[in-house]
Amino acid sequence: MIHNYVIISIAVLLSVMILVMIGQKLRVAYPIFLVIAGLLISLIPGMPHIEIEPDLVFLIFLPPILFEAAWFTSWQDFHKWRKQIFSMAFGLVFLTSVVVAYLSSSIIPGLTIAMGFLLGGVNSPPDAVAATSVLKHMKIPKKITSILEGESLINDASSLIVFKFALAAVISGQFVFRDAVQDFFTMAIGGIAVGVGVGLLFGALLRIIPTNSNIDTVITLIVPYIMYIGAEHFHFSGVLSVVAGGLLMSYNSHCYLSHTSRIQSGNVWSVLIFLMNTIIFILIGLELPVVVAAMKDYTISEGIFYSVVIGGAIILTRIVYSYALMYFPRLCSKELRLKVPKPDWREPFIISFAAMRGVVSLAAALSIPAFLPNGEAFPHRNIILFVTFVIILITLVGQGLLLSPILKLLKINDAGSELPEEKQEVILMRKLKETALQKLDDFSELAEKNSLVRHQKHKLENEMMMMADKAQCMASTGDYVTAMNENKDVLRQVIQAQRNELHRMKREKIFDDHVMRTIEMQLDFDEAKITGFSHS
């Protein structure tokens, strides 16, 4: 039996990888292509129905995906656009939930306001993975990408909180607004506190106790689950816990992760998250038979009509909110109009159109219990699930495929960075080379008797001369081993001096975070050339 499961698992993974390669060949983002492929596979006669387990998504997939997204989020960009990010992640989620609640209760017979809020909480958050994967290979302003990624980190928490309150209201039949607001802040603040606490604890643990790259990598894989489960245990927001902890640990990672740990864990995380994402999106497509089979009280045409109307309202609400968020403050403040340049009208539209729903919405809908505590069937669960599924298809497949031609039509350019990234890299590397030369001056006496150390300075000034002199030094025997060890020790200190200077400039918030990461990775590889990629 286990043998068969292993063979099936290998076959599924191989099939998914082949589909991803086909999608790349067709230049279609893999989340979109996998959803379409899953839909087509689900229509094959005799294909078994595969149902997503909500606990599998919330407990197994969600923590590492959120942690990885938080880890690579730019603190600088997040802080720069924090007002718009938090406004979209909380204000827009609540507004969308209100719009969906009243619209759905007015067009779907028998659906109450509380059930409408349940539907709104499910469908209000755009999916982080879908947006990032679809936008990755598109020329899009950095500001827009930063806002979308920052919003998607937080809006899962706000939408799931709305979902929980609405579900409790449907089950209990009562809703107290003051208690809900109080519980909301408790869940949010408590979740952040748990995430920060766990992040500080493991950061200190990794600094104090000697580890290696294997242990460090495994701990980074475990930490997001501890953050999520710990927060949920105390009825706080597990999503905000993982996001807050991930941001904190990422910013301080240079304090407790070695160069080999960063390289190894980065590669492991890249493969793991890619694998999780591919499984998630193929499962969305495979859910079609399960969703359709649940449609017992409504016809398919009725379900599609409700989905299109509600989905259109969600998209329109986001467009109106995005434009209001950008232009309303300018209308109210003359000082703002004089100081801040006129915004680009295309940016709010792209921010609105790039909001695609994904697996969190579907998992939330599937997590609605089939029965009430009194044993009665949960009212209108089937239509909530169907509408959610169709809205995911409309936003992910429909908007995702149209996004690229729309970007070409709008001809929007990235003017958000004061310096081009290439120039920033040149400035940073020049500064680090100067730091390395200054550090080498501290070893002038050692350089007089060790040609390898002396040639490190020559290497910074003339690479070809360094290689020629190193070859000459290697030809001579004697104290070569001692000289090499001394050279390695000097180079480690030089690279550490560069790394310290890099993080000093990082605190000045002049250069883009992802440019900083690129330079830090170069330093990691430079150090790995000296020490090797050992796990010690």
CORNORJO-V892102 format. One record per backbone hydrogen bond with DSSP energy under -0.5 kcal/mol. CO is the residue of the C=O (numbers start at 0). NH is the residue of the N-H. If there is no record, write none. Layout:
co = [CO:CO]
nh = [NH:NH]
This chain:
co = [0:1:2:3:4:5:6:7:8:9:10:11:12:13:14:15:16:17:18:19:20:21:22:23:28:28:29:30:31:32:33:34:35:36:37:38:39:40:43:48:51:52:52:53:54:54:55:55:56:60:61:62:63:64:65:66:67:69:72:73:74:75:76:78:80:81:82:83:84:85:85:86:87:89:90:91:92:93:94:95:96:97:98:99:100:101:102:103:106:107:111:112:113:114:115:116:117:118:119:126:127:128:129:130:131:134:137:140:141:142:143:144:145:146:147:148:149:150:150:151:153:153:154:155:156:157:158:159:160:161:162:163:164:165:166:167:168:174:175:176:177:178:179:180:181:182:183:184:185:186:186:187:188:189:190:191:192:193:194:195:196:197:198:199:200:201:202:203:204:211:212:213:214:215:216:217:218:219:221:221:222:223:224:225:226:227:228:229:230:231:235:236:237:238:239:240:241:242:243:244:245:246:247:249:251:252:252:257:258:259:260:261:262:263:264:265:266:267:268:269:270:271:272:273:274:275:276:277:278:279:280:281:282:283:284:285:286:287:288:289:291:293:298:299:300:301:302:303:304:305:306:307:308:309:310:311:312:313:314:315:316:317:318:319:320:321:322:323:326:327:328:332:333:334:335:342:343:343:344:345:346:347:348:349:351:353:355:357:358:359:360:361:362:364:369:371:375:377:379:380:381:382:383:384:385:386:387:388:389:390:391:391:392:392:393:394:396:397:398:399:400:401:402:403:404:405:406:406:412:419:420:421:422:423:424:425:426:427:428:429:430:431:432:433:434:435:436:438:439:440:442:443:444:444:445:445:448:449:450:451:452:452:453:453:454:455:456:457:461:462:463:464:465:466:467:468:469:470:471:472:478:479:480:481:482:483:484:485:486:487:488:489:490:491:492:493:494:495:496:497:498:499:500:501:502:503:504:504:505:511:512:513:514:515:516:517:518:519:520:521:522:523:524:525:526:526:527]
nh = [4:5:6:7:8:9:10:11:12:13:14:15:16:17:18:19:20:21:22:23:24:25:27:26:31:32:33:34:35:36:37:38:39:40:41:42:42:43:46:50:53:55:56:57:58:59:59:60:61:64:65:66:67:68:69:70:71:72:74:77:78:79:80:81:84:85:86:87:88:89:90:91:92:93:94:95:96:97:98:99:100:101:102:103:104:105:106:107:108:110:115:116:117:118:119:120:121:122:123:130:131:132:133:134:135:137:139:144:145:146:147:148:149:150:151:152:153:153:154:155:156:157:158:159:160:161:162:163:164:165:166:167:168:169:170:171:172:176:179:180:181:182:183:184:185:186:187:188:189:190:236:191:192:193:194:195:196:197:198:199:200:201:202:203:204:205:206:207:208:215:216:217:218:219:220:221:222:223:224:225:226:227:228:229:230:231:232:233:235:234:237:240:241:242:243:244:245:246:247:248:249:250:251:252:254:255:256:261:262:263:264:265:266:267:268:269:270:271:272:273:274:275:276:277:278:279:280:281:282:283:284:285:286:286:287:49:290:291:292:293:294:295:302:303:304:305:306:307:308:309:310:311:312:313:314:315:316:317:318:319:320:321:322:323:324:325:326:327:330:331:332:336:337:338:339:344:346:347:348:349:350:351:352:353:354:355:126:361:362:363:364:365:366:367:377:374:371:380:383:384:385:386:387:388:389:390:391:392:393:394:395:396:396:397:398:399:400:401:402:403:404:405:406:407:408:409:410:411:414:423:424:425:426:427:428:429:430:431:432:433:434:435:436:437:438:439:440:441:442:443:446:447:447:448:448:449:450:453:454:455:455:456:456:457:458:459:460:461:465:466:467:468:469:470:471:472:473:474:475:475:482:483:484:485:486:487:488:489:490:491:492:493:494:495:496:497:498:499:500:501:502:503:504:505:506:507:508:509:508:515:516:517:518:519:520:521:522:523:524:525:526:527:528:529:529:530:531]
